């Protein structure tokens, strides 16, 4: 079987009935990221979630094929973009938030604890007072907040662990759980970035697994497995509880924490992280141009 892990893959998960959104997942092969469109079938209003601004770390060049693909897909399906959403400041890819806001006119948003993340990384980069989420995002969601996509309610769940400010969007029977769970055959996500916490990630995962069993869980990443050579990103809460290799029913908290901490200790930094975060903490904007008109990033040395 030819691997699909290096190809752009799109799948539609249709609404299951009243209160349930249409969901499109768009796989971004360079980073294994899943971008989402969450749409109200009745009003055709939609939210774009975790869309990438493509970045080549070998040449430090940007391109827009992923956001172009997402916007084209929305247009093809007669959707009006109402929100541009991110679940957290991503470490592995650059967010397209600012560009999508400019191209759609829709407000951009993220969780309110991004202000604390900005403080941590402002110190790491020695860029005090540089990152201002209140300036760069139109809305900062608090835990438990409810907003609308069309006529559908979307509830915000604070889901810390991967970062201290990660949030989950729950829209009807769809939960966009970002970097908490992986697919059942892959397990769970790392918790070793600054501000991350394994114990908090366990608690966040348990909150997600307490949702109704038929909830469609849409994860933030997939890299396949040694046996599976095509990307997957959707499974139900019931399927995770029955088969997730790290946190299925019967898993003990202390055993999972030991496994997760041991695994995380072996992981290198993502190759885009030090570039991505100083852009993402500006809402997906590059630093202001300097006297020559060019944009420049700052890299901390010997801090990791």
N, C-alpha and C positions, 0 to 999 in steps of 0.2 A: 504494500500500500504506500502510495506517495504521501509524504508528510505534508500536512497543511499548516504546520507550525510556522512556516516562513511565508505564508500567504495571507492576504487580507480576506477575512471570512466575515460574512454578515448572516445573522439568523434572526427571524421574527418569532417572538413568543406571544401569541395572540391573547387578547383579553379573554378571561374565563367567564365573564358575565358582569352583572351590575356592580359598579365600584371597582372593577379590575382594569388596569391599564393595558394597552398594547405596549410591548417592549421590543425594541430592536437592540441586539448586541453587535458591536462592530469591533472585531479583533484587530489589534495593532501589533504586527509581528515583531517589530524591532525591539520592543520592550515587554511583549507578552501581556500588554494592557488590554482591558476590555472597556470600550466606550459605550455609552448607552443613550438611547432615546426612550423616554417614558411619556406616553401620550394618552390623552383622554379620547376614547373612540367616538364619543358623542360630539364634543366641541372641536376636535382636531387640534387642541392646544397641547404643547409638548414642552418637556424639560430635557435639556442636553446635560449629561452627567459624565464628568471625568474625561473630557475630550482632550486629546493630545495635540500639542504643537510640536511637530517633528523636529528632532535635534540630532545631528550627526556629531558624536563626541570625538571622532577622528579628525574632523576638519572644522569643528565649531561653526557649523552652518545650520540654518533653520529652513524648513519648508512646510507647506500647508496641506499636503495631500490627505492627511487624516481628517482635519477639520473640514476640508472640501468634501470629502466622502460623506461625512456625517450630515453636512448641510444639504448636499445633493439628495441624500436618502430622505431627509425630512421633506424636501420639496417634492420629490417623486410621490410621496404618500400624502400630499396635501396638508402638511402640518405647519402650524404657526408656532414659532419658538417663543415661549412665555418666560422661561428661566434658563440661565446658564449656571449650572451647579457643579461644585466639587465637594468631595467627601473629606479631603484633607490636603495639605500641601505635599504633593507627591515627591518622592525621592528618586524615582526611576524615570520619570518623564516630565517634560515641561508642559504645564497646563495651557490650554488655548483660551482661557477665560476672557482675557481682555480683548483678544481678536474677535471672539464670538459675540461679545457684547457690542463691539463696533459694527459687526456685519449684520447682526439681527435686531439691534436696538433693545434687546431683552436685558434685564438686570442680572448681574452676576452675584453669587452668594457662596458662602462656606460657613463652617461652624465658628462660634464666637471665641472658642479657646485658641483660635489661630493667633490671637494677640499674645498669648503666652509662648506659643511656638516661635513667634517672631522675636520675642525677647531672648530665648535660648540661642537662636541662630544669629541674632544680631551680635551677641557676645562672641560666638565662634568665629564669625567673619570680621570681628572688630569694626562693625558698622553700626554704632549706637544711633538710635533714632532714625534709622534709614527705612525700616519696614513699618508701614502704617496700614494695617488691614482696613481700618475705618475709611481711609482715603481710597484704597484700591478695590474694595468690594462694595457693592450697593447695599448688601444686607449680610449680617452675621447672625446665624441661627442659634438660638439657645436650646438646650435640652428640653424636649417635650413640646416645642413649638409646632404648630400646625399651619400649613399654608396650602394654597390651591394650585393644581395644574388643571386648567379647565374647570370642570365641576368636581374633580376628584380631590379628596383630602390627602395630604402628604404629611406624615408625622416625622419629626426629627428625633432620633435617638442618639445620645452621646455614647460613642463606642470606643473609649480610649484603650490604649495598649500598644498598637502599632505606632501611633503618635498619641500625645496626650489630648489632642483635639479632634480626633477622627469622629465622624458622624455617619449614621446609617439613615437613609431615606426609606420610609415604609409607606407605600402607596397601595392601598387595597391589599391584594394578595401578592404584591411584589416588594421585595426588600433588597435594596442596593447596599451591600454590606462591605464594600471596599476591601481593604487589606486586613481582614479578620480571618475569615474562612477561605480556604482554597476549595477546589472540587473534592468530593469525598475520597477519591483515590489519591489525592495529594495532601490533604490534611488541613494545615493552618498556616498563617503568615508569621513573619518574623516580628520581634518586639524589641530589638536591640539598638534602634536609632536613639539619639538624644531625646529625652522626654518619653521614650517608650517604656513599657512596663509589662512583664510577663503576667503577673498576677491580675493586673487590670484587663489584659487581653482575655484571659480566661473568663473573667466576670462578664465582659462584653459579649463573648461568644455564647455564654449561657443565656444572656438576655435575648440574643437573636434566636437561639434554639427553643426559647419559651414562646415564640410566636406560633400561631396555628400550624399544624403539620403540613397543610397544603400550601403554605406560603412559598412562593417561588423565590429562591435565594440567588441573587446575581452577584457574583464575586468580582473582585477588581483585577485579578491576574490569573493567567493559566500558562504553564510551560510544558504541558503534556507530561507523560511519564515514560518509563522505559518500555512500557507496553502500548501506551496510547500516543499516537502520532498526529492527532488532530485536536485543536483547541476546543475546550468545553467551558461553559461558565454558568450553567443553570442547573440547579437541583433543588428539591423541596426540603423544607425543614425536616420532614419525616425521613427523607433519604439520608440527610446528614446524621441524624440521630441513630439511624440503623447502620450506617456504613462508613462514616468519616473516619479515616485511619488514625486520627489523633484524638477526636473528641466524641466518638459515638457513645451511646448510652452505656453506662457502666464504667466509663473512664474516671479515674480518680484525679482530683485537682493536682495533688502533689506529684503524681506520676507524669502528667502532661507538662507541668512546669519544668520538671527535670529534663524531659525530652526536648522541650522547646529551647531551654537555656543552653543545653549541650549542642543542639543543632545551630543555634544562632552564633555561638562562639566560633564556628567554623566558616561563617559567611563573610565574604569581602563586601566592601561598600559597593553599591551600584555605580557603574561607570559614569552616570550622569548626575549623581547626587549633588556634588558641590557646585555645579553650574545650575542645576534645576532649582534648587531651593532658593537661591538668591533672586531668581526670576519669579518663581511661584509665590514667594512671600511678598512680591509686588503685584500679585494678581495676574501673573503671566506677562508682565511688562519687562523689557530690558532696562538696565540703568540708563539714566539720561545721557544723551550723546555728549562727548567731550569736545574740546576745541576743534579737533580735526573732523568732527562729524561722526566718529566711530563710537561704538558701544564696547565697554570693557567690563569683564567680570573679575572678581577678586577671589583668590584661592588660599585658604588657610593651609599652612605647612606644619607637619609634625603634630597634628591635633587628633589624628585617628590611627 
